């Protein structure tokens, strides 16, 4: 596994700058998810509170509608 990662990193260095930046962002996000504790923002807390209220009030989309949405928007 170590050699595969090293080989990939060498190839990444040949990629266009903007693609390298995207790869860095992805790796940093993976690292943050595995190494650090996520701190909720005020926006996160508000969204979670709104979701909890929707659940308590029974404001849910029927399973059939969710399935239909994903069927319409599924990538081939």
Secondary structure, 3 states (H helix, E strand, C coil): CHHHHHHHHHHHCCCCHHHHHHHHHHHHHHHHHHHCCCCCCHHHHHHHHHHHHHHHCCCCCCHHHHHHHHHHHCCC
